[in-house]
Amino acid sequence: MCRSIKTLRPPVLPDEATDEDIHAAALQYVRKVSGFRAPAAHNREVFERAVAAVAEATAELLGGLEVRGRPVREAGQRADAG
């Protein structure tokens, strides 16, 4: 696991994860898996699509988690995947 990716749910993260937190974690994940810090021009589109997909999946995960009987993210709140 990439050590730059932090836990995005309370109580580890004192406040609710922001869209920026989710995007940063998705970016770190895609960088780790791909082995590229920044993609070459011919890989940029697929790299950015992967980041968006991971961010969307992360927001969905956080939206469905309950910690000590309360939702992690407010109902209906979604990360901006684009």
ABEGO torsion letter per residue (X at the ends): XBAABBBABOAABABBBBAAAAAAAAAAAAAAAAGBABBBAAAAAAAAAAAAAAAAAAAAAAAABBBGGBBABBBGBBBBAX
